[in-house]
Amino acid sequence: MTLIDFFSQFPDEESCKQKFKEYRDQSGVICPECGGDDHYWKQDKEQYECKGCLRA
């Protein structure tokens, strides 16, 4: 991907964040603390939080 292609696909920071989140949703999120794979998205912090140990 060229730099021009990148800026065409991700014109702003929000579109780039959404693509990374989409990729993580597809590949799966594993908690580095407890190894749990049950989580939820915290919109206010824009990150996942583990339902098991509540690590963000």
N, C-alpha and C positions, 0 to 999 in steps of 0.2 A: 504494500500500500504506500503510495506516495503521500507526501505532506498535503498536497492539494486534495487528494482523495480523502484523507483523514478529516480535514476541515469541512469537506462537503458532507461527509457522513455524520460528523459530530460538530455542529456549528457552535455549540455552547457547552458549558460545564455540565449542565443538567442532562443533556443527551448522552454524554460520556458516562456519567454516573449510572444512568439507567441501563446502559449496555453492560457495564460491569456487574450490576445487580442481576440482570437477566442471565448472564453467564454463570454466576454463582448459584442462582436458582436451579439451573439446568444441571450443573456438575455436582451440586450438593454442598451443604455447609456442615462441617464437623467442628464441634467445640474443642478448642485446644486444651481446655482445662479438664473436662470430664469425658471427652470422646463422644458425647451425645450428638444425635443428628436431628433432634426435635427442637425447633427454634421458631422464633417469630421476628418479624421486621418491626423495628422501633422507628417510626416515621420521624419523630422529633429529633432523634440522634442520627438518623440515616444509617443504621447498622442493625445487624442481627443480634438477638439475645437468646441464649440457651434457656430452654424451659426447665432443664434439670438443675443447673447450678446458678442460673441467672447471670452468667458472665457475658459481657457485651464484647 
